[in-house]
Amino acid sequence: MKIEKTSLYQIKMELRNPFRTSFGETKERDIVLVCLEADGKKAWGECVTEEGPWYSGETINSCIHIISEFLFKWIKETEINHPSDFPDISKRIKGNQMAKACVEDAIWDLYGKINDKSLQDLIGGKKESIPSGISLGIQKDVSTLLEKIQHAIDRNYQRVKIKIEPGWDVDVLKQIRDHHPDLLLMVDANSAYRLKDKDIFTAMDRFDLMMIEQPLQYYDIFDHSKLQKEISTPICLDESIKSADDARVAVEINACKIINVKPARVGGISETLLIHKLAEEVNIPLWCGGMLETGIGRAKNVAVASLDTFSFPNDISESSRYYKDYLINPIFELNEDGTLTVPTQNAGIGVEVNEKIIIQKTIQKFER
C-alpha cells in the first residue's frame, strides 16, 4: 500500500452541552483530522488531544507539528504492507501517542477500504453490538446530576459514570445511592486525588461502585497499588496506562483490577491489540473510554470495543449527546437494550464521512 496524498484538517466543533471534569470545562473543541489517499480511496483518523496539555502532555499544536512534519513524510516514503507496520515507522518519536494514533487509525481505515474489509474484521472483533455507558460531568448541583442520571436510566444506558473531584465525591455518591440503590455506578477522578486522600476512597466502599477510575496521579502506577490494598472497590487505571508494558506492570503489582483502554492514549490500534492479548493471558477485564470524539473516532472505538476482552459497558454513547454537527453517516444511535451497533456495512471504520461539514468547520489545512 503506497500512500499518495496526506491532508490534515484542524476543525472547530461545538458541543451540545458543556462537559466538566476535574481539570476544566469544555464547550467547544478544536479537533485534528487526518485524511490519507491511495488507490482511489480516502481514509480518516481523528486526534483526540485538547488545546492545552490538560489530559496528557500533547496539545493540538504539538500533534499538528508531529503529524505534518514527521509522520506524513515517513508514511509517504514507506510501502505499508499492513497497518501493524506503523509502530515501526513511527518508533523514532518518543511519546506523542495521540498524534501517532491519529495517523495509524487512518492507515487501518485505508487498509480496510482497499481490501474491502471492516475494521472489526481486521482486528478480530466479534460482537454485533457493544454495551454503552454514559459519562456525566461535574454539575452545578446534585439535583441537576440526579436529573441527568434519571434521563440516562430512561434511555437504558447500561451503567452511569460520574466525574468526581475533592468536595464533589462522597456526599454526592450518598445522595445518588439514596435515589438509585441498584444503579450500576462508577466514578472517575481524572487524577484529582493523592494517596493521602485514601480515607475518601475507603468511605466510597459502602456505595457498591463498579470501579473507581484513575483516582491518583496521571503518571502513577505504584501508589495505585498501595491504594488498591486499602479499599475493596476495584481501581480502574486510565491515564497511567500509555502502553501494553504499562498495563503489564500495573497487573503485576496489583495496581488495578480493571483497565480503561483508550486507543488514542496508548498510541493506536496496534498497541491496543497488544493490551487485548495481555488481558486474555492474565484475565483482566477491559473497557473502552472516550475523549469526546466525533463520529470518526467513535466508529474506531466501537470496533475496538467489539473485542471479547472488552467486557464492561464502554464510554461510547449515542452521537446526539455530543456535537451539534455530525461528521458521519449513519450516526450512532442507542438501541433499546442500551447498546450501539458495530458498523460493518462499509469497509474500514464502517461509516461514511461528510467532507462538506469538515470543510465548513476547517480553521486550517495542511497537505503533503
N, C-alpha and C positions, 0 to 999 in steps of 0.2 A: 504494500500500500504506500503510494507516494503522494504526500500532501502537496497540493498545488498552490493553495491560497490560504492565508490566515488573516482573520479580522478580529478586532477587539472593540466592543461597544461598552461605553460607560453610560448607563441609563439612570434615570431617577424615577422611582416608583413611590406612590403614596399609599400608606396603609389605610384600611377602612377604619381601624381603631388603634389608638396608641398602645404600645406594648412596653410595660415597665418591668425591669428586673432590678437586682441589687446594684447593678452598675450603670443604670440610667434608663431613660425613656426614649422610645423610637416612634416617630410619627411618619417619617418618610425615609427611604433608603436609596443611596447610590449603589448600583449593582453593576458588576463587571460580567459581561457575557463574551464568550469566545465562539467564533464560527470557523470551522475548518471545511475545506472543499477538496474533493478528489473524486475522480471517475464520475463526474456529473452529479455527485451527491453533496449535500450540505449537512453539517452536523454541529451540535451545540453543547456547550458546557457553561455552567454558572459558578461564579466565585462568590462565596458567602461571607467574605470578610466585611467589616464595617469601616466607616470613615476614619475612626480612630482605633487605637490598639486596646479596646476595652475587653474583648473576649480572648484575644490572642495578641501576639506581637505584630501580626500583619495588619495592614491597612489597605484601603482602596488604592492609594498611590503606590505603595510598595508592590502590590500584586500587579498593577499595570506595568511597572518597571520590570519585574522579573519575567512576566509573560512576554511583553513586547520586545525586550532587549535580549533575552536569552532563550526562553523555551520555544518561541516561534522560529527563531533561527535554527535551533538544533533539530526540531522535528521536520523542518523542510529539507534539511541536509541528509536525513536518515530514511532508509527504506524500513518501514514498520511492518513486520510480519504479523504481529498480534499486539493488542493494547498492553499486554503484560511486558512488552519491551520498554515501555515508557519509564518505569523506575530506573532502569539502567541508563537511559538517555539523560535523565534529569538528576542523577545522583551527585553530580559536581556541586549542586546547590544544596547548602545545608539549611534545614528547616524549610520555611515558606511552604508548608503543606497545603494551604488553601489555594495558593497560586498553582501549584503542581496539580492538585486535584481537579481544578477547573479545566486545565488542558487535557488531562487524562480522561475526564468524563467525555469530552468532545471526541476523543480518539475512540473510545468504546462505542459512542453513538455512530460515528462514521464507519467503523468496522462492521457494526451490526447492519447498517444500511447497505453497505457494499455487498455483504454476504447474505442479505435478506433474512436476518435473524433478530429476534428481540433481545434487549439487554438481559431480560430474565433468563432466556435460553442460554445466552453466552456465559452467564455466571453460575448457572445451576440452581436458580430459584425454582421452587416447587408450588408455592401457594397461588391459588387463583385470586385470592383477596387477602388483605392484611388487616389486623385489628388496629383501630385508630383510637388514640387517646388525645386528650386536649390539654394544652398548657395555658394556664391563666396567670397573667402578670399580676404584680402588686397593684391593688386597687386603692381608691381614695378612702374606703371604709369597708368594714366586714359585711354590711348589708348588701353593698354592691357586689362583693365577691360571691355571697350566697345566691344572689340572683343569677349570676353567670354560671355558677355550679348547677343550679336547677335547670337552666337552659341546656347545659351540656347533658344532663341526665335525660331531659326530654328529647334530645337529639340522638340518644342511645350511644353516646361515646362510651367506650369500654372501660376507661379509667380517667380520673382527673388528677392533673398535677398542678400544684400552686407554687409560685415563687415565694421564697421567704428571705428575710434579712433581719438583723438584730432589731428587736422591737415589733416585728411583724412575724411572729412564729408561734410560740406555744399557746398563747391566748387565742390566736386566730384558729389554730387547729382544734382547740376545745370547742369553740363555737360551731365549727364545721361538723364535728362529731356529734354535738348535741342535736343538730338538724339531720345529719346523714350518718347514722351509726354503722351502716353496712357498705358505704361507698368505697369502691376501690380507689384509694387515695395515696398519693406520694408527694414529696416536697423536693424542691430544687433550690439550693442555696447559692449556686454560682460563686463558690469560694468565699462567701461573705463572713465566715467564722474562723476561729483558731482553736487549737486543741484546748486552750484554757476555758473555752466555752462548752466543754463536754457536758456539763450539767443540763444545758438546754436540750441536748440530744438524748440524754437519759430520761428527761422529762417527756420526750416525744414517744418513748417506747410504749406508753399506755394507749396510744392512739391507733394502734394496729395499722401502721403505714406499710405499703408495699415496699418502699425503699426511701432512703434519704440520698439525694443526688448531690455529689460534689460539695460536701459541707466545708472542706478546708481549702488551703491554698491551691491555686490552679496548677502549680508545678509539683505539688507534693504527692508522694505515694506512701512514704514511711509513716508519717503521723496519722494517715488514714488507717493504717494497720493497728496503731495504738487505739484509735477511737473505736474501731470495729470490735475490739476486745471488751470495751466498756459498755456497749449497747447491744440489744438483741435485734433491733431493726436493721435489715441489710443496708449496707452502704453500696451505692452505685457510683462508679467513677466516670467522669465525663472529660473535663478539661485536662486532667492528668494523663490521659491515655492518648498519646500522639503517634503511637506505632504499635505493631504487634509485639515488639520487645517490651514496651511499657506494660502492655496487657499481661505478658508472661510474668514480669516481675511482680505486678500487683497481685496476681493469683498466687504466686509462690510465697509471698509474705502475708497473705490473707488480708490485704488492704481493702478488699471489696468482695461482695458476693454476686454482683451483677455489673455488667459493663454497658454503658450507652455508647454505641458506635455512631459517630458522625463521619461518613466517608470523607468529607472535606477536611475534617480536623486531623485525620490520620494520613492524609496525602493522596487519597484516591481509592478507587475500587480495588486495585491490586492489593494494597495493604489491608483493606477491609476483608478481602478473601483470606488473607493470612490469619487475621483475628478470628474469622469464622472457623478456619481449620483448627486453631488453638482451642476455641470454645468446644468443638466436637471432642477434642482429645481430653480436655480437663472437665468437661461437663459443667461449664458456667454459662448461664443464660445471657443473651444479648437482646438489645432493642435499638431501634434507630431513632436518633434525635433529630431535631430540626433547627434551622438557623434562619427562619423567616424567608425560606426560598420562594422564588416564583415557581410557576408550573414546570419549568425546565429542570431545576434542581429537585423539585418534588417528585417528578417522574423517576429520576435516578434513585431517590431514596425509597420509593415504593418497590422498585425492582429489588433493591438490596434487602429490604425487609421481608421479601418473599423467601429468603434463605431459611432453612429449617432451624438454625440455631437462634433466630430472632423470635423469641417465644413470649415476650411481653408486648402489650399494646404500645404502639410507637407514637412519637410526637409528630405525626403526619396527619394533618386534619384536612377537611374539605377546602377547596380553593376559595370559596366565598368568605372565609374567615380572614383572609389576608389582604390582598391588594385590590384597589378599585378597578384596575385593568387586568385582563388576562392575556398572558403571552402564549398560551397553548390552546389547542382544541383536540379532543374534548377536555373540559376542565375536570378536576377531581370532585366527585360528589359522594356524600356519605350514604352508604347503603342502610337499609332498615335495621340491620343487625350491628351497626356501628363499625363497619369495615369499609375499606376502599378497594376497588377492583384494580388488579395489576394490569396496566395497559400493554397488551401484546398484539393489538390489531395492526400496528405498524411496526416496521423494523426499527432497530435502535432503541431509543428511550420510549417508543411506543405512542408518542403524541406528535401532532403537527405544530410547528412553531409559527406564530403570527409575526412575520418580519415587519409588516406595516406598523404594528404597535411599537415594536422595538425601535424602528427608525423615528417615530414620533417622539419617543421618550429619550432619544440619544442626546447626551451632552457633548461627548467627543468620541471619535472613532480613530483607530489605528489599523493600518493594513501592512502586510509584508508579503 
